[in-house]
Amino acid sequence: MDKQRDFVLRTIEERGVKFVRLWFTDVIGTLKSVAIAPAEVEGAFAEGLGFDGSAIEGLTRTYESDLLAHPDPTTFQLLPWRGEVDPTARMFCDITTPDGQPAVADPRNVLKRSLAKAADAGFTFYTHPEIEFYLLKSSSYGPDGPEPVDSAGYFDNVPGGTAHDFRRRSVRMLEDLGISVEYSHHEGGPGQNEIDLRYADALATADNIMTFRTVIKEVAIEQGVYATFMPKPLGGHPGSGMHTHMSLFEGDVNAFYEEGAQYQLSQTGRQFIAGLLRHANEISAVTNQFVNSYKRLWGGDEAPSFITWGHNNRSALVRVPMYKPNKSQSSRVEYRALDSAANPYLAYALLLAAGLKGIEEGYELPSEAEDNVWSLTDAERRALGYAPLPASLDHALEYMEESELVAETLGEQVFNYVLLNKRREWQNYRAQVTPFELKSNLEML
C-alpha cells in the first residue's frame, strides 16, 4: 500500500494534477465527491479527510456525525474528460469513524464485509455487469414522455447515428480510466444502449459501475444529449437492466465448474443458485430499489417476473449461460432482476450473501424452467411452483422487513434507513394523482 501511495503522489506531481476528487456513495448509491488540492493528498492518506456524515443520506446519525474519508490509492485514475487545462484525478474512499473503525453505513464497507465472509469460506467473488441505459434528446418531456435520440432496435447499426458515436467515445474514455469493456451495442428500445464491462472482483466492479455512470453522463453532456439509468423511462419499451454474471473462485479454480456435471455446473454452483432463488424476494428492495423498478420487472421485454432458473433461458430470473468448451473459467450464473439504478455495493453484497447462504445451508436447487415462463398461464406457473417476484416496491419492502439475511448483511443502520427511505418513496408515489387517473376518470366520473 505504501508503494501505491508513493506512485499516486509521484504521478500527481509528474502529470501536473491540479485537483484530486475523493469519491464515495450514499446508501441509495448517489456518487459524492469532494475536491482537494494535490498538497493535501499525503495528509488524506495519513489521516483521512473529515466531513459531516449526517449530511449524507443514510450515512450516520446526527449525534455521531464526524466521519473520515480515506482515499484508496489503488483506485487512482486521471479523469479524461477534464482536459489538459486542469488535470484532475479521482480516488474512491473508505469511510471510517474518528477512532478508525469502518463506518457501518458505508456501502463500500458493506460489500467488503460480505467479501471477507466469502474469503473466510475460501472464495473470491467475481462479477461481470451488462449495463443498459437510454439516450434521450433532453431531460425535458411532454405528454408523450421523454424523446429518445433514435428509433433503432437491438444490434442495429446506424451509420453516423448519435448512439454509435456516443458508445465509441464512452468506450474510449472507460479504457482511458482502466475499465475494460467487453461489448457495446444498441439495445432493444429506441435510444437504448448496452455496454458490458469485463469480469473483475466484485469491489472493483462496483467502483467501475459508479465510474461508468459518471462517464456516460459526462459524454452525454459533451454530445448534447441526456443519459438516464432510470429502470423504465419509456412505457411500451424495454426497461434498463444490469444483468450480472457471477462466479466464485477457490484460488485459481472456478468453484462453479464440474466436468461431466449437468451444464458443467458444480454442486457449489447449484447451491449458490438455490440461495439466489430462495432469497430473491427479500433482496428485491435493494436490487430494484425504486417505484419505477417494478414497471420494468412486470413490463415484459425479457425482464424476469418469476423466481425460476434455467439453462440459457432468458425468461428465467437466474440463467446458466452456455458453457464454453475447454474453458472451465467461464462457468458462471447470471442474475437478471438487477436494474441499472441499483447501488452496486449493496446489491452485490446481498447477491453474494444469498448465494453463500445456499452453500452453507446446502439448499436444494428446484427443477429448472425449460419453457418460456412468460408464455405460461398463471395456473401453469402455480402448478410448476414458479413464485412471482414482488409486484411493487411496497411488496418488496414487506419481504425485506422480515429478512434476517438482509438485516445481517446490510447491518442495522443501513437496513433501517433503506426501509424508512423507501417507505417514504412508496407513500409519496401512492398519494399522487397520476395523468392516467385523470385521463381515465375525470370526465367519465
N, C-alpha and C positions, 0 to 999 in steps of 0.2 A: 504493500500500500504506500510506503514511503517513496518507493521508486516512481509509482504512478503520480503521486503528488508533485514530485520533482519534475516529472515530464510535463504536467499541466502548467506549472509555474514557468518552466523554460519556454513552452510553446506560446504562452501568453506574451512573454517578452519578445520572442523571435518574430511572431506574427503581428505584433503591434496591436493586440486586442485592447479595445477601449472600454468595453463593458462585458461583464460576466453575469448572465442571468441564472439565478438559482430557482429551479422548478420543483414543485410538488403538487399534489392534488388534494381537494377536499373530499369528503365522504361520497358526494354524488359523482365525483370524477371530473370536476372542473379544474382545469390547469391553473395553478397560481404561480406568479413569477415576481421576483424582486431582483433588481439590477444592482450590482456592486462594482466599485472601481477595482481595477487589477491589483492595486496596492493592498486591498482588503482581503484578497483570496487566501493568502497564507494564514491570516488570523481566523478566517472562517473554517479552514481545515483544522486548526488547532483548538478552537473554542466553540465553533458554531456561530450562527447569526441569530440574535434574539428577535422575537416578534410576538405580537399579541395573538395567541392561538384562539381566543374566544371570538375573534372577528372572522374566523374561517369556519364555514358551515360544518358543524358536527365535530370539529377537531378537539375541542376541550371545553370545559365549563368555565364560567366567568371567574369563579373564585380560585382557579388554578390555571390562569390564562398564559403565564410566561412559558414559552417554548423556544427551542433552538433548532435551527435548520443546519444540518451538517452535509455539505456537498460531498457526493460520491465521485471521487476523481476518475473512476473507471467509466463514467458516463460523459466525460468531457468531449464536446464537439463544437466546432465553429459553425455558426448559423449561416448557411449560404445565401439567404435572402437579404441579409443585412448589408451586403455590398462591400466595396473596398474603402469607403469613406470612413465608416465607424465599425471596424471589425468587431463582431460580438460572438461570444461563446455561451454555451449553456452547460449546466450540470444538474442532474436530479439530486434531490436531498432526502436524507433520512431525518425524521423529526424526533427529538428527544425532550425530556423534561430537564430542568436546570441541574438535577443531580445525575444526569447521564443515562437515565432509563429510557428505553424506547417509548414513544408516545403511543398509548394503547389504541388511539383512534386514527393513527397514520395509516392510510390504506396500503402504502408500500410495506409497512411493518406487518400488517395483517397477512399479506401474501408471504412475507418472509417467515412468519410463524408456521404457516402451512407447509412451506418448502422444507423447513427444519424438521417438521414431523415426518415428512416423506423421507428425508435424509436419514433420520433415525431408523427407518424401516429398510434402508439400503437403496432408496430410489432417488433418481433425478427426474424432474418433470419437464418435458419439452412440449412446446405448443407452436402452432402454425395457423395464423388467422387469415381468413378471406374477408376483407373489409369492403362493404358496399356503401355507396353514398350517392346522393343526387346532386347534379349541377343544374342550377336554376338561373334564369336571366337576372333575377334580383331577389332580395328577401321580401319584397312587397308582393302582394297578391290581391286579386279581385274576387268576384263572386264565384268564379270557376276554380279558384285555388291558385297555387304557385304555377309559374310558367317555366317548364324545362327548356334547356338550351337546344334540344334536338328532339326528333321523333324516332330515333333509331332504336333497334332492338338488340337482342342477345348476339354477341360476337360480330355485330355489324361493323364494317369498315366504312367510315365516312371521310373520304379524301378532303383534306383541308378543314374538316369539321372541328368545332370547338373542343369536344371531348378528346379527340385524337391528340391534338396539340397539348391539351391540358395533362393527359396521362404521361406523355413523353416528358414534359417539363417536371412533373411531380416525381416521376421515377428517377430522373437525373438528380434532382435535389435530395431525394431519400438516399440514393447511393453516395452522394457527397457527405451525408451525415453518417455513413457507415451502416445504413439499414439496407439489407439485401432484399431485393424484390424478385419474386418467382414468376408471377404472371400479372398482366394488366389487360383489361378488355372492357368493352361496353357490356353492360348487363341488360336485363330484360325490359326494364322500364324506360320511358323516354327521358333522356338526360341522366340515366343511372349508370354508374361505373363500378368496377371492382378492381382492387389491387391486392394481391396476395403477398404477404411477407414470408420469408424463408423461416424454416424451423429454427428455434432458439430456446434457451431455457426460459421458463415462464416469467421470471422477473425481468429479463432483458426484453422479452416480447411485450410485457405490459408497458415498460418505458418506451419501447418503439411505437406502440399504438398511440400513446399520448403525443409523441413527436410527430407521428403520421398525421394525426388530426390537425395539428398546428401547420404542418407543411401544406396540407390540402387547402386549408383556409387561406394561407398566405398566397398560394398560387392562384386561387380563385380571385382574390383581391387584385393581384397583379394582372390578371387577364380580364377583369371587368365583369366577372360572373359571381355567383354565390353558391357555396358548397354547404350542404347540410347532411348531418348524420342522423336526422330525425328518423325513427323506425318506419313511419308510414306517412310521408308527406303528401302523397297523391292518392286519392280514392280511385279504386278500379285498376291500380297498377301495383307491381310488387313492392313490398317493403324492403328495407335495407337491413340485412342480417350481418352477423360476423361469425359465420361457421368456423369453428376452431377444431383443428386436428390435434390430437393429444397422444402422447406415449410416455411410458415410464421406462427408464433405463437403470440397470444394475451395472455400474461401471460402463463398459463399452457394449454391454449386451442388452438388446431390446427385450424387456420383460414381457411384452405383448406377443412375442413371436414364439411359435412352437411348430417345428417342421412336422408335417403329416397331420396336424390337427385340422378340424374344420376351419376353412378360411385362413389356415396357418395362425389361428388366434389361440394363445395360451390360456390356461385356467386363470392366471392373473388378469389377463385382458378381459376375460368373460366376467370375472367378479367385479372388475372396475366398471364395466358397462352396467352390471346389475346395480351397483351403487348409484350411478348416474340416474338410472330409471327410478329407483325407489325414492330418491330424494329430489327428483326434478321439480315437483310442486313446491317443496319447501324453499328451494333456492331461486324460484322464478322472480320474486320481488326484487332480486339483485341482478340476475342475468337479463331481466326485462323490467326495468325499474320505472318506466313512465306509463301514464294512462294510455298514451299513443302506442306503446309497445304491443298491446293486446289487439289493436287494429291490425297489426302485422301478423301476429300468431294465428288469428282467426280470419284472415283475409284471403286464404288460399295462396296461389302462386308459389308453391313449394315451401311455404313456411310450415313447420310442424305444429300440429294441434293435438296430437295424441302421444301417449307415453309408450313408444314402441322402439324396437331396434331392428335392423335388417342389414343384409349384405348388399351393398351398392344400391340400397333402396332410398331414394331421395324424398320419399314421403314419411320416413321414419324420423323420430327425434334423434336417435343415435344411429349413425351409419358406420359400417365396417367397409372401408374402401377396398377395391380390388387389390390383391397382393401382387407386388411386382416380383417376378421370378428372380431368384438368386439375390434378392435384396431384403434380408431379414430386418434391416434397419427401417424399412418402410412400413412395417406393420403398425397400425395406428387405429384410433377410433375418432369419429367426427361428431361433435355436438352441434346441433343445428338450430337450437332455440335462441341462443345468444344473439343480441342485436348490437348494432354499431354504436349505440348510445350508452352502453353499459360502462361502469367503472371497471377497467380490466383487472386491476389489482384485487378487488373484492370478488369479482366474478370468477377469476382463475383460482383464488383461494378456496371458494366453495365447490367448484367443479373438482378440484383435487381432493378436498375433504370428503366429498360424496364418493368418489372412486376409491379412495383409501379405506373408507368405511366398508365398502363392499368386499374389499380384500381381507380386512381384519376380521369381519364377521362371517366370511365365507358365503356371501349372498349367492343364491341360485339364480342363474340367468333364465328368464322365461323364454318361451318359444319365440322365434323371430317372426316378423311380419314379412311375408313373401309377396303380398299383393299391394297395390296402391291403396294406402289406408284411407285416402280421401274418397275413393270410389265406393267404399262400403257404406251400407246403411247403418244407422245408429244401433239397430238391433244386432246386426252382424258384428259390429265392433264390441258391443257388450258381451256377446257370446264368446268372442275371442279374448276377452279380458283387456281390451285396449282402453285404458282410462284416459280422460281428457286432461290436458294442461289447464291451468286456471284461465277462465274466460275474461277476467278483468284484473286490474291492479288490486282492487278491494279483495277479490277472491284469493289472489296470491298472498296478500298480507295475512289473511286468516291462516293459511298454511304455515307461513314463516313464523308467526307468533307462537305456534305450538312446537317449533322445531328446536330440539336440543342441539342438533348438528350445527345449525346456522348460528345459534347463540354462542356456542363454544368456539366456533371458527372466527366469527367476527369480533367476539368479545362483548361484554355487557354494554359498554358505551356506544359503540358503533351499531350494535343490534337495536338498542333503544332509539337511537337517533334515526335510523332508517325507518323504523316503524312509525315514529312520530312525524317525520318529514313526509313520508309517502301517504299516510292517512290524511294529512292536511291537503296534499295534492288531490287525492280522491274526493275529499269533501268539497273542495273548490270546483272540481270538474262536475260533480253531481249537482251542485247548486245553480249552475249556469242554465240559461235558456238558449238552446242552440238554434242556428239557422234552419236546421232540419225540422225542428218542432214548429217554428214559426211558419215555414213553408207548408207543412202538412196540416197544421191545426188552426192557424189564426183566422182564416176566412171561413173555414168549414164549421168551426165550433162556436 
